[in-house]
Amino acid sequence: MMKWLTNIIAVGLLLIALPAFAETIHLKTGEKVKGRIIGIDDETVSIESEQGYGILQVPRDNILLVEFEDDHRDLSRMIGLGYFHRSTPTSGTGAATEYAVDSLSLKYWLDRDVSFDVQLGFFNTSDKKRTQLEIFSLDLRLAKVFRRQAELDLYYGGSVGYLSVEDKEFGVDGTGNTITAFLGAEIFFVTLPNLGISAEIGIGTQTVDNRSTTSISSTTFPNFSMRYYF
């Protein structure tokens, strides 16, 4: 699963190497084309010329550099709904004591750069006789974009969360909290501009019942999320 997600992000980064809105395309011949990119395929980039030449088909092999205007993208997509996966430590102690739940995410942009995210998660395993593990989580996250490059957002932020855990194997039955600081990047696809995919790393503490852990979420795979914005 982790290898599959890694491949998805790698392909995504390759496909958006030339984002939807560009200021100036520098060609290997030394020429420049200014305008708005409206389409991309494996061989060409379609750009609506700023000089009134219509839509030009520029071979990707001829492109040397694309310059972007940092504030060009207008955040008209204010609400994002999707999925958030938080990685757990790979060490024996951390993996056995830290609880993580894949969550539903509802993200709302407070302004152009600041977003508020509510994440709700639930996990349950049981045999024929009783519940073995049950986890409920609620996380509130605040993030700020500190760098925007066309369709790529770089952000940092923090979160606080509530956990309710019933773990028969380790004898845990109680509630707790989490506090996390994170750094991440979210990308948007040219052909699917309302779809955002992000990856982030973070450091945080988790306390449940009488157990407490501190970890960095950059183990086998960073935290991962996918949202559709309305």
C-alpha positions as CSV (number, residue, x, y, z in Angstrom):
1,M,0.0,0.0,0.0
2,M,2.8,2.4,0.9
3,K,4.7,1.6,-2.2
4,W,1.5,2.2,-4.3
5,L,0.9,5.6,-2.6
6,T,4.6,6.6,-3.3
7,N,4.2,5.8,-6.9
8,I,1.0,7.9,-7.1
9,I,2.7,10.9,-5.7
10,A,5.7,10.5,-7.9
11,V,3.6,10.3,-11.0
12,G,1.5,13.3,-9.8
13,L,4.6,15.4,-9.4
14,L,5.8,14.5,-12.8
15,L,2.5,15.4,-14.4
16,I,2.3,18.8,-12.7
17,A,5.8,19.7,-13.5
18,L,4.2,22.4,-15.7
19,P,1.3,23.7,-13.7
20,A,-2.0,25.2,-14.9
21,F,-1.0,28.8,-14.8
22,A,2.3,30.0,-16.1
23,E,3.7,33.5,-16.7
24,T,6.6,32.8,-19.1
25,I,7.8,29.6,-20.8
26,H,11.4,29.8,-21.8
27,L,12.3,27.7,-24.8
28,K,15.7,26.1,-25.4
29,T,16.1,28.3,-28.5
30,G,16.1,31.3,-26.3
31,E,12.5,32.4,-27.2
32,K,9.8,33.2,-24.6
33,V,6.1,32.4,-24.7
34,K,3.8,34.3,-22.3
35,G,0.3,33.2,-21.5
36,R,-1.9,30.8,-19.6
37,I,-1.4,27.0,-19.8
38,I,-4.8,25.3,-20.5
39,G,-3.7,21.7,-21.2
40,I,-0.9,19.2,-21.0
41,D,-0.3,15.8,-22.5
42,D,2.8,13.5,-22.8
43,E,4.3,15.5,-25.7
44,T,3.0,19.1,-25.7
45,V,1.8,21.9,-23.6
46,S,-1.2,24.0,-24.8
47,I,-0.8,27.6,-23.9
48,E,-3.2,30.5,-24.6
49,S,-0.8,33.3,-25.8
50,E,-0.8,36.6,-24.0
51,Q,0.3,38.3,-27.3
52,G,-2.9,37.3,-29.1
53,Y,-1.6,34.4,-31.1
54,G,-4.3,32.1,-29.9
55,I,-3.6,28.6,-28.5
56,L,-0.1,27.4,-29.2
57,Q,1.1,23.8,-28.9
58,V,4.6,23.8,-27.4
59,P,6.6,20.5,-27.5
60,R,7.6,19.6,-23.9
61,D,11.1,18.7,-25.1
62,N,11.7,22.3,-26.2
63,I,10.9,23.8,-22.8
64,L,13.8,24.9,-20.7
65,L,12.1,26.7,-17.8
66,V,8.7,27.9,-16.7
67,E,8.4,31.0,-14.6
68,F,5.4,31.4,-12.3
69,E,3.8,34.3,-10.6
70,D,3.5,33.3,-6.9
71,D,0.1,34.9,-6.3
72,H,-1.5,33.9,-9.6
73,R,-3.7,31.2,-8.3
74,D,-7.0,32.3,-6.8
75,L,-8.2,30.2,-4.0
76,S,-11.9,29.9,-5.1
77,R,-12.0,26.4,-3.6
78,M,-12.8,27.0,0.0
79,I,-14.0,23.7,1.4
80,G,-12.1,20.4,1.1
81,L,-13.6,16.9,1.9
82,G,-11.4,13.8,1.9
83,Y,-9.2,11.3,3.7
84,F,-6.1,11.7,6.0
85,H,-3.6,8.9,6.8
86,R,-1.2,9.4,9.7
87,S,1.9,7.2,9.8
88,T,3.0,5.5,13.0
89,P,6.5,4.8,14.3
90,T,8.3,1.7,13.0
91,S,10.2,1.1,16.2
92,G,8.8,-1.7,18.4
93,T,8.1,0.6,21.4
94,G,6.4,3.3,19.3
95,A,4.4,1.0,17.1
96,A,3.1,-0.8,20.2
97,T,2.1,2.2,22.2
98,E,1.0,4.9,19.7
99,Y,-2.5,4.8,18.3
100,A,-3.4,6.1,14.8
101,V,-6.7,6.2,12.9
102,D,-7.3,7.0,9.3
103,S,-9.7,9.9,9.3
104,L,-12.3,11.8,7.4
105,S,-11.1,15.3,6.8
106,L,-13.2,18.5,6.4
107,K,-10.9,21.4,5.6
108,Y,-12.0,25.1,5.4
109,W,-9.9,28.0,4.2
110,L,-10.3,31.0,6.6
111,D,-8.5,33.2,4.2
112,R,-6.1,32.9,1.3
113,D,-3.3,31.4,3.4
114,V,-4.8,30.0,6.6
115,S,-6.9,26.8,6.8
116,F,-8.8,25.0,9.6
117,D,-9.2,21.2,9.4
118,V,-11.5,18.9,11.4
119,Q,-10.6,15.2,11.3
120,L,-12.8,12.4,12.6
121,G,-11.6,8.8,12.8
122,F,-12.9,5.5,14.1
123,F,-11.4,2.0,14.1
124,N,-12.7,-1.3,15.5
125,T,-11.5,-4.9,15.6
126,S,-13.3,-7.7,17.4
127,D,-13.6,-11.5,17.6
128,K,-16.8,-13.5,18.2
129,K,-16.8,-12.8,21.9
130,R,-15.7,-9.2,22.4
131,T,-14.1,-6.1,21.1
132,Q,-10.3,-6.3,20.9
133,L,-9.5,-2.7,19.9
134,E,-11.7,0.3,19.5
135,I,-10.4,3.8,18.8
136,F,-12.2,7.1,18.3
137,S,-10.3,10.3,17.4
138,L,-11.1,13.9,16.8
139,D,-8.4,16.3,15.6
140,L,-8.5,20.1,15.1
141,R,-5.7,21.4,12.8
142,L,-4.7,24.9,11.9
143,A,-2.2,25.5,9.0
144,K,-0.7,28.4,7.2
145,V,0.7,28.5,3.6
146,F,4.1,30.1,3.7
147,R,5.0,29.5,0.0
148,R,2.8,29.2,-3.0
149,Q,4.3,28.2,-6.4
150,A,1.6,27.9,-9.0
151,E,-0.3,24.7,-8.0
152,L,2.0,23.8,-5.1
153,D,1.4,25.0,-1.5
154,L,4.0,24.7,1.2
155,Y,2.6,25.0,4.7
156,Y,3.2,24.5,8.4
157,G,0.8,24.2,11.3
158,G,-0.2,22.5,14.5
159,S,-3.0,20.3,15.8
160,V,-4.7,19.2,19.0
161,G,-6.7,16.0,19.3
162,Y,-8.9,13.9,21.5
163,L,-8.6,10.0,21.7
164,S,-10.8,7.4,23.2
165,V,-9.2,3.9,23.3
166,E,-10.2,0.5,24.4
167,D,-7.3,-1.9,23.9
168,K,-7.8,-5.4,25.4
169,E,-4.3,-6.6,24.3
170,F,-2.4,-3.9,26.2
171,G,-5.0,-3.3,28.9
172,V,-5.7,0.3,27.9
173,D,-9.2,1.7,28.4
174,G,-9.5,5.4,28.7
175,T,-9.2,8.8,26.9
176,G,-6.3,11.0,26.0
177,N,-5.0,13.8,23.8
178,T,-2.5,14.5,21.1
179,I,-0.4,17.6,20.2
180,T,1.4,17.8,16.9
181,A,3.4,20.3,14.8
182,F,3.8,19.6,11.1
183,L,5.3,20.7,7.8
184,G,3.8,19.7,4.5
185,A,3.2,20.3,0.8
186,E,-0.1,20.1,-1.2
187,I,-0.3,19.8,-4.9
188,F,-3.1,20.3,-7.4
189,F,-3.4,18.5,-10.8
190,V,-3.8,20.4,-14.1
191,T,-6.6,18.1,-15.3
192,L,-8.2,17.8,-11.9
193,P,-7.8,21.3,-10.3
194,N,-10.2,20.6,-7.4
195,L,-8.2,17.6,-6.3
196,G,-5.5,18.2,-3.7
197,I,-2.9,15.6,-2.6
198,S,-0.6,16.4,0.3
199,A,2.2,14.8,2.2
200,E,3.7,16.0,5.5
201,I,6.0,15.2,8.4
202,G,5.4,16.1,12.0
203,I,6.5,15.7,15.5
204,G,4.0,15.2,18.4
205,T,3.1,13.7,21.7
206,Q,0.2,11.4,22.5
207,T,-1.1,10.5,25.9
208,V,-3.8,7.8,26.5
209,D,-4.7,6.6,29.9
210,N,-1.3,6.3,31.7
211,R,0.8,5.8,28.5
212,S,2.6,8.7,26.7
213,T,4.7,8.7,23.5
214,T,6.6,11.3,21.5
215,S,7.4,10.5,17.8
216,I,8.3,11.9,14.4
217,S,5.9,10.9,11.7
218,S,8.6,10.4,9.0
219,T,9.0,6.7,9.3
220,T,8.3,4.4,6.3
221,F,6.0,7.0,4.7
222,P,5.0,10.6,5.6
223,N,1.4,11.5,6.6
224,F,-0.7,11.5,3.5
225,S,-4.1,13.1,2.6
226,M,-6.4,13.5,-0.4
227,R,-9.2,16.0,-0.6
228,Y,-11.7,17.3,-3.1
229,Y,-12.3,21.0,-2.9
230,F,-15.7,22.7,-3.6
